[in-house]
Amino acid sequence: MYRIPILQMGNTLLVTIQVDMQDQMALALQDDLANKIATTGAKGVLIDISALEIVDSFVGRMLASISGISRILDATTVVVGMQPAVAITLVELGLSLAGVRTALNVERGMELLAQGRRENPLAP
């Protein structure tokens, strides 16, 4: 099974989803990210979904779940690059992704993560 790579840049993990995510791939990403946060002590997770044209309810719930797991492990998650059609689909499915921070692009997502670290100076 194809696994989505997780890159580390400082204390931030970067995930770029370039393929349509199947359920098993989403579950693997959730597990891989949780393990990577725990082993690296990362304080931020940036998930770029700009290449995704379609998101079903399962993948939407997995994004929310990943954000919740990250928060429990003391990391902030920002989802970036959401296409308008994906946002519309998520809302139509009743998934507002409460608790998931979003940004239009990677640059703004990195700014959000940096801002969070400035507001919490005890975070490395």
TILUMZA-455755 format. One record per residue (C-alpha): residue number from 1; residue in one letter; x, y, z. Coordinates in pm, 1 decimal, always signed. Layout:
PT   mikol   guti          u          v          w
PT     NUM      A          X          Y          Z
...
This chain:
PT   mikol   guti          u          v          w
PT       1      M       +0.0       +0.0       +0.0
PT       2      Y     +119.6     +350.3      -85.7
PT       3      R     +203.7     +559.6     +220.8
PT       4      I     +196.9     +936.5     +222.4
PT       5      P     +540.5    +1076.4     +308.0
PT       6      I     +580.9    +1289.9     +619.4
PT       7      L     +864.5    +1542.3     +605.7
PT       8      Q    +1012.9    +1721.8     +903.9
PT       9      M    +1120.1    +2085.7     +888.4
PT      10      G    +1237.1    +2202.0    +1229.6
PT      11      N     +960.6    +2123.3    +1474.4
PT      12      T     +693.7    +2106.4    +1202.0
PT      13      L     +578.6    +1800.8    +1007.6
PT      14      L     +478.6    +1856.7     +645.5
PT      15      V     +234.2    +1631.1     +463.3
PT      16      T     +143.2    +1685.9     +100.5
PT      17      I     -136.9    +1464.9      -22.9
PT      18      Q      -86.9    +1423.2     -398.1
PT      19      V     -322.8    +1131.0     -460.5
PT      20      D     -689.0    +1062.9     -393.4
PT      21      M     -694.0     +916.7      -44.9
PT      22      Q     -855.0     +580.5       +2.7
PT      23      D     -981.4     +479.6     +346.3
PT      24      Q     -681.9     +256.6     +426.4
PT      25      M     -438.6     +527.4     +320.2
PT      26      A     -614.6     +780.0     +547.7
PT      27      L     -597.1     +540.3     +842.5
PT      28      A     -227.8     +475.7     +776.3
PT      29      L     -160.8     +850.5     +760.4
PT      30      Q     -336.4     +898.2    +1093.5
PT      31      D     -121.3     +629.7    +1257.9
PT      32      D     +200.6     +745.5    +1089.5
PT      33      L     +145.3    +1108.4    +1194.1
PT      34      A      +65.3    +1016.3    +1553.9
PT      35      N     +383.7     +808.9    +1575.5
PT      36      K     +594.3    +1079.9    +1407.3
PT      37      I     +464.3    +1349.8    +1642.7
PT      38      A     +538.4    +1129.5    +1943.1
PT      39      T     +890.6    +1038.9    +1829.8
PT      40      T     +997.0    +1383.8    +1706.9
PT      41      G     +814.6    +1607.1    +1953.6
PT      42      A     +686.1    +1813.5    +1662.0
PT      43      K     +472.0    +2112.2    +1762.3
PT      44      G     +310.7    +2172.7    +1423.9
PT      45      V     +157.5    +1965.2    +1145.3
PT      46      L      +81.7    +2117.5     +807.2
PT      47      I     -134.1    +1908.6     +573.3
PT      48      D     -151.5    +2031.4     +213.3
PT      49      I     -461.2    +1901.3      +35.7
PT      50      S     -444.1    +2133.7     -266.5
PT      51      A     -415.2    +1836.4     -503.5
PT      52      L     -735.2    +1675.4     -372.5
PT      53      E    -1034.5    +1735.3     -595.1
PT      54      I    -1270.4    +1505.1     -406.4
PT      55      V    -1305.6    +1435.6      -34.7
PT      56      D    -1563.6    +1192.5     +100.3
PT      57      S    -1708.7    +1191.8     +449.8
PT      58      F    -1457.8     +933.2     +575.0
PT      59      V    -1156.0    +1138.2     +465.7
PT      60      G    -1317.4    +1450.9     +610.1
PT      61      R    -1362.7    +1279.3     +944.5
PT      62      M    -1003.3    +1152.3     +928.9
PT      63      L     -874.5    +1510.9     +885.3
PT      64      A    -1070.6    +1612.0    +1195.3
PT      65      S     -942.9    +1304.5    +1378.9
PT      66      I     -581.3    +1374.5    +1283.1
PT      67      S     -620.0    +1729.9    +1413.5
PT      68      G     -763.1    +1600.8    +1742.8
PT      69      I     -489.8    +1341.6    +1787.1
PT      70      S     -224.9    +1604.3    +1714.4
PT      71      R     -378.3    +1840.7    +1970.1
PT      72      I     -370.6    +1567.9    +2236.7
PT      73      L       -3.3    +1508.1    +2150.2
PT      74      D      +64.2    +1884.3    +2194.2
PT      75      A      +88.5    +1974.4    +1825.1
PT      76      T     -118.9    +2215.3    +1619.8
PT      77      T     -254.0    +2102.4    +1282.1
PT      78      V     -329.7    +2333.8     +991.1
PT      79      V     -493.9    +2204.4     +672.2
PT      80      V     -402.9    +2416.7     +370.3
PT      81      G     -495.7    +2442.5       +4.3
PT      82      M     -855.8    +2328.0      +22.7
PT      83      Q    -1027.7    +2361.2     -314.2
PT      84      P    -1364.0    +2543.9     -308.9
PT      85      A    -1542.7    +2230.4     -436.1
PT      86      V    -1395.2    +2029.0     -148.5
PT      87      A    -1508.0    +2290.4     +106.2
PT      88      I    -1858.9    +2289.5      -42.1
PT      89      T    -1873.2    +1908.9      -36.3
PT      90      L    -1763.3    +1892.3     +327.7
PT      91      V    -2030.5    +2141.7     +431.9
PT      92      E    -2295.8    +1956.3     +229.8
PT      93      L    -2192.9    +1636.1     +409.0
PT      94      G    -2239.7    +1815.2     +741.6
PT      95      L    -1867.4    +1817.1     +818.2
PT      96      S    -1762.0    +2165.8     +924.3
PT      97      L    -1431.5    +2024.0    +1058.2
PT      98      A    -1476.7    +2192.5    +1395.2
PT      99      G    -1142.6    +2238.8    +1567.7
PT     100      V     -944.3    +2206.0    +1245.0
PT     101      R     -743.9    +2515.1    +1157.5
PT     102      T     -729.5    +2597.2     +787.4
PT     103      A     -537.8    +2836.4     +564.6
PT     104      L     -555.3    +2917.6     +195.2
PT     105      N     -196.1    +2815.0     +119.0
PT     106      V     +124.1    +2676.0     +269.1
PT     107      E     +270.0    +3019.8     +342.7
PT     108      R      -33.0    +3125.5     +545.7
PT     109      G      -41.9    +2786.8     +717.0
PT     110      M     +319.3    +2823.9     +827.8
PT     111      E     +237.3    +3173.9     +955.9
PT     112      L      -49.3    +3030.5    +1163.6
PT     113      L     +181.9    +2769.3    +1313.8
PT     114      A     +448.9    +3031.3    +1389.4
PT     115      Q     +188.1    +3260.1    +1544.1
PT     116      G      +77.1    +2976.4    +1771.4
PT     117      R     +434.1    +2924.4    +1888.9
PT     118      R     +474.1    +3298.0    +1962.7
PT     119      E     +154.0    +3292.2    +2168.4
PT     120      N     +287.4    +2993.0    +2363.5
PT     121      P     +655.3    +3077.0    +2424.7
PT     122      L     +706.6    +2761.8    +2633.5
PT     123      A     +668.0    +2551.6    +2317.8
PT     124      P    +1007.2    +2477.6    +2162.0
